[in-house]
Amino acid sequence: MAQWVIFAAVREADPTLISFDFSKTAEGKDTFTFRLDRNKLRTSGFKALSEFLHKLHVYKSIGDFESAEKFFNHYSEVDAELLKVREIVIANKKPRRLELQPNLQMKAGSLEIEYKDYPDSFTGVI
Protein backbone atom coordinates (compact mmCIF):
# COMPACT_ATOMS: atom_id res chain seq x y z
CA MET A 1 0.00 0.00 0.00
CA ALA A 2 2.80 2.44 0.89
CA GLN A 3 4.50 1.95 -2.49
CA TRP A 4 1.24 2.77 -4.25
CA VAL A 5 0.74 5.93 -2.19
CA ILE A 6 4.30 7.11 -2.92
CA PHE A 7 3.75 6.42 -6.64
CA ALA A 8 0.48 8.40 -6.55
CA ALA A 9 2.04 11.33 -4.66
CA VAL A 10 4.90 11.65 -7.14
CA ARG A 11 2.55 11.22 -10.10
CA GLU A 12 0.14 13.88 -8.82
CA ALA A 13 2.89 16.42 -8.11
CA ASP A 14 4.29 16.29 -11.65
CA PRO A 15 2.00 14.68 -14.26
CA THR A 16 4.75 14.91 -16.90
CA LEU A 17 7.04 12.68 -14.82
CA ILE A 18 4.95 9.51 -15.23
CA SER A 19 2.58 8.86 -18.14
CA PHE A 20 0.76 6.03 -19.86
CA ASP A 21 0.29 5.80 -23.63
CA PHE A 22 -2.63 3.56 -24.60
CA SER A 23 -2.80 1.79 -27.96
CA LYS A 24 -3.95 -1.42 -29.64
CA THR A 25 -1.89 -4.33 -30.91
CA ALA A 26 -2.16 -5.75 -34.43
CA GLU A 27 -4.57 -8.37 -33.03
CA GLY A 28 -6.81 -5.62 -31.63
CA LYS A 29 -5.87 -6.09 -27.96
CA ASP A 30 -5.49 -3.05 -25.74
CA THR A 31 -1.97 -2.31 -24.56
CA PHE A 32 -0.09 0.53 -22.90
CA THR A 33 3.40 1.95 -22.57
CA PHE A 34 4.60 3.25 -19.22
CA ARG A 35 6.82 6.30 -19.56
CA LEU A 36 9.04 7.70 -16.82
CA ASP A 37 11.11 10.82 -17.33
CA ARG A 38 14.32 9.87 -15.53
CA ASN A 39 15.69 13.42 -15.80
CA LYS A 40 12.82 14.74 -13.67
CA LEU A 41 12.97 11.88 -11.18
CA ARG A 42 15.84 13.41 -9.20
CA THR A 43 14.36 16.91 -9.28
CA SER A 44 10.57 17.15 -9.22
CA GLY A 45 10.09 13.51 -8.18
CA PHE A 46 12.40 13.88 -5.19
CA LYS A 47 10.77 17.18 -4.22
CA ALA A 48 7.26 15.68 -4.40
CA LEU A 49 8.27 12.68 -2.31
CA SER A 50 10.01 14.92 0.22
CA GLU A 51 6.95 17.15 0.62
CA PHE A 52 4.62 14.16 0.92
CA LEU A 53 6.72 12.47 3.61
CA HIS A 54 7.18 15.78 5.45
CA LYS A 55 3.41 16.37 5.65
CA LEU A 56 2.81 12.79 6.76
CA HIS A 57 5.51 13.08 9.43
CA VAL A 58 4.02 16.33 10.73
CA TYR A 59 0.58 14.72 11.07
CA LYS A 60 2.15 11.77 12.88
CA SER A 61 4.23 13.98 15.18
CA ILE A 62 1.30 16.09 16.32
CA GLY A 63 -0.99 13.06 16.62
CA ASP A 64 -3.58 14.34 14.13
CA PHE A 65 -4.89 10.95 13.04
CA GLU A 66 -7.97 12.28 11.22
CA SER A 67 -5.97 14.62 8.97
CA ALA A 68 -3.28 12.01 8.37
CA GLU A 69 -5.87 9.39 7.43
CA LYS A 70 -7.63 11.78 5.04
CA PHE A 71 -4.27 12.79 3.51
CA PHE A 72 -3.10 9.18 3.09
CA ASN A 73 -6.45 7.95 1.76
CA HIS A 74 -6.45 10.67 -0.89
CA TYR A 75 -3.29 9.19 -2.39
CA SER A 76 -4.41 5.58 -1.99
CA GLU A 77 -7.39 6.04 -4.32
CA VAL A 78 -7.21 4.58 -7.83
CA ASP A 79 -8.21 6.81 -10.73
CA ALA A 80 -9.85 5.80 -14.02
CA GLU A 81 -6.57 5.79 -15.97
CA LEU A 82 -4.95 3.30 -13.60
CA LEU A 83 -8.10 1.14 -13.54
CA LYS A 84 -7.73 0.90 -17.32
CA VAL A 85 -4.08 -0.11 -16.87
CA ARG A 86 -5.15 -2.82 -14.40
CA GLU A 87 -7.77 -4.19 -16.82
CA ILE A 88 -5.17 -4.40 -19.61
CA VAL A 89 -2.66 -6.15 -17.35
CA ILE A 90 -5.25 -8.71 -16.23
CA ALA A 91 -6.47 -9.28 -19.81
CA ASN A 92 -2.90 -9.95 -21.02
CA LYS A 93 -1.85 -12.03 -18.04
CA LYS A 94 0.07 -15.15 -18.99
CA PRO A 95 -0.20 -18.38 -17.02
CA ARG A 96 2.49 -19.08 -14.47
CA ARG A 97 5.57 -20.78 -15.80
CA LEU A 98 6.10 -24.30 -14.54
CA GLU A 99 9.62 -25.08 -13.48
CA LEU A 100 10.38 -28.78 -13.44
CA GLN A 101 13.68 -30.35 -12.61
CA PRO A 102 14.44 -33.84 -13.93
CA ASN A 103 16.11 -36.47 -11.79
CA LEU A 104 18.96 -38.88 -12.32
CA GLN A 105 18.28 -42.28 -10.79
CA MET A 106 20.29 -45.45 -10.52
CA LYS A 107 18.54 -48.52 -11.87
CA ALA A 108 17.89 -51.12 -9.21
CA GLY A 109 20.58 -53.81 -9.10
CA SER A 110 22.93 -52.16 -11.61
CA LEU A 111 25.28 -49.22 -11.95
CA GLU A 112 23.35 -47.65 -14.84
CA ILE A 113 22.04 -44.13 -14.44
CA GLU A 114 18.63 -43.30 -15.81
CA TYR A 115 17.40 -39.80 -16.77
CA LYS A 116 13.85 -39.26 -15.49
CA ASP A 117 11.91 -36.37 -17.01
CA TYR A 118 8.41 -35.20 -16.06
CA PRO A 119 5.58 -33.77 -18.20
CA ASP A 120 5.19 -29.96 -18.28
CA SER A 121 1.91 -29.91 -16.35
CA PHE A 122 0.69 -29.64 -12.78
CA THR A 123 0.72 -33.44 -12.59
CA GLY A 124 4.43 -33.39 -13.46
CA VAL A 125 5.07 -30.89 -10.69
CA ILE A 126 3.36 -33.07 -8.11
C-alpha positions as CSV (number, residue, x, y, z in Angstrom):
1,M,0.0,0.0,0.0
2,A,2.8,2.4,0.9
3,Q,4.5,1.9,-2.5
4,W,1.2,2.8,-4.2
5,V,0.7,5.9,-2.2
6,I,4.3,7.1,-2.9
7,F,3.7,6.4,-6.6
8,A,0.5,8.4,-6.5
9,A,2.0,11.3,-4.7
10,V,4.9,11.6,-7.1
11,R,2.6,11.2,-10.1
12,E,0.1,13.9,-8.8
13,A,2.9,16.4,-8.1
14,D,4.3,16.3,-11.6
15,P,2.0,14.7,-14.3
16,T,4.7,14.9,-16.9
17,L,7.0,12.7,-14.8
18,I,4.9,9.5,-15.2
19,S,2.6,8.9,-18.1
20,F,0.8,6.0,-19.9
21,D,0.3,5.8,-23.6
22,F,-2.6,3.6,-24.6
23,S,-2.8,1.8,-28.0
24,K,-4.0,-1.4,-29.6
25,T,-1.9,-4.3,-30.9
26,A,-2.2,-5.8,-34.4
27,E,-4.6,-8.4,-33.0
28,G,-6.8,-5.6,-31.6
29,K,-5.9,-6.1,-28.0
30,D,-5.5,-3.1,-25.7
31,T,-2.0,-2.3,-24.6
32,F,-0.1,0.5,-22.9
33,T,3.4,2.0,-22.6
34,F,4.6,3.2,-19.2
35,R,6.8,6.3,-19.6
36,L,9.0,7.7,-16.8
37,D,11.1,10.8,-17.3
38,R,14.3,9.9,-15.5
39,N,15.7,13.4,-15.8
40,K,12.8,14.7,-13.7
41,L,13.0,11.9,-11.2
42,R,15.8,13.4,-9.2
43,T,14.4,16.9,-9.3
44,S,10.6,17.1,-9.2
45,G,10.1,13.5,-8.2
46,F,12.4,13.9,-5.2
47,K,10.8,17.2,-4.2
48,A,7.3,15.7,-4.4
49,L,8.3,12.7,-2.3
50,S,10.0,14.9,0.2
51,E,7.0,17.1,0.6
52,F,4.6,14.2,0.9
53,L,6.7,12.5,3.6
54,H,7.2,15.8,5.4
55,K,3.4,16.4,5.7
56,L,2.8,12.8,6.8
57,H,5.5,13.1,9.4
58,V,4.0,16.3,10.7
59,Y,0.6,14.7,11.1
60,K,2.1,11.8,12.9
61,S,4.2,14.0,15.2
62,I,1.3,16.1,16.3
63,G,-1.0,13.1,16.6
64,D,-3.6,14.3,14.1
65,F,-4.9,11.0,13.0
66,E,-8.0,12.3,11.2
67,S,-6.0,14.6,9.0
68,A,-3.3,12.0,8.4
69,E,-5.9,9.4,7.4
70,K,-7.6,11.8,5.0
71,F,-4.3,12.8,3.5
72,F,-3.1,9.2,3.1
73,N,-6.5,7.9,1.8
74,H,-6.5,10.7,-0.9
75,Y,-3.3,9.2,-2.4
76,S,-4.4,5.6,-2.0
77,E,-7.4,6.0,-4.3
78,V,-7.2,4.6,-7.8
79,D,-8.2,6.8,-10.7
80,A,-9.9,5.8,-14.0
81,E,-6.6,5.8,-16.0
82,L,-5.0,3.3,-13.6
83,L,-8.1,1.1,-13.5
84,K,-7.7,0.9,-17.3
85,V,-4.1,-0.1,-16.9
86,R,-5.2,-2.8,-14.4
87,E,-7.8,-4.2,-16.8
88,I,-5.2,-4.4,-19.6
89,V,-2.7,-6.2,-17.3
90,I,-5.3,-8.7,-16.2
91,A,-6.5,-9.3,-19.8
92,N,-2.9,-10.0,-21.0
93,K,-1.8,-12.0,-18.0
94,K,0.1,-15.1,-19.0
95,P,-0.2,-18.4,-17.0
96,R,2.5,-19.1,-14.5
97,R,5.6,-20.8,-15.8
98,L,6.1,-24.3,-14.5
99,E,9.6,-25.1,-13.5
100,L,10.4,-28.8,-13.4
101,Q,13.7,-30.4,-12.6
102,P,14.4,-33.8,-13.9
103,N,16.1,-36.5,-11.8
104,L,19.0,-38.9,-12.3
105,Q,18.3,-42.3,-10.8
106,M,20.3,-45.5,-10.5
107,K,18.5,-48.5,-11.9
108,A,17.9,-51.1,-9.2
109,G,20.6,-53.8,-9.1
110,S,22.9,-52.2,-11.6
111,L,25.3,-49.2,-11.9
112,E,23.4,-47.7,-14.8
113,I,22.0,-44.1,-14.4
114,E,18.6,-43.3,-15.8
115,Y,17.4,-39.8,-16.8
116,K,13.9,-39.3,-15.5
117,D,11.9,-36.4,-17.0
118,Y,8.4,-35.2,-16.1
119,P,5.6,-33.8,-18.2
120,D,5.2,-30.0,-18.3
121,S,1.9,-29.9,-16.3
122,F,0.7,-29.6,-12.8
123,T,0.7,-33.4,-12.6
124,G,4.4,-33.4,-13.5
125,V,5.1,-30.9,-10.7
126,I,3.4,-33.1,-8.1
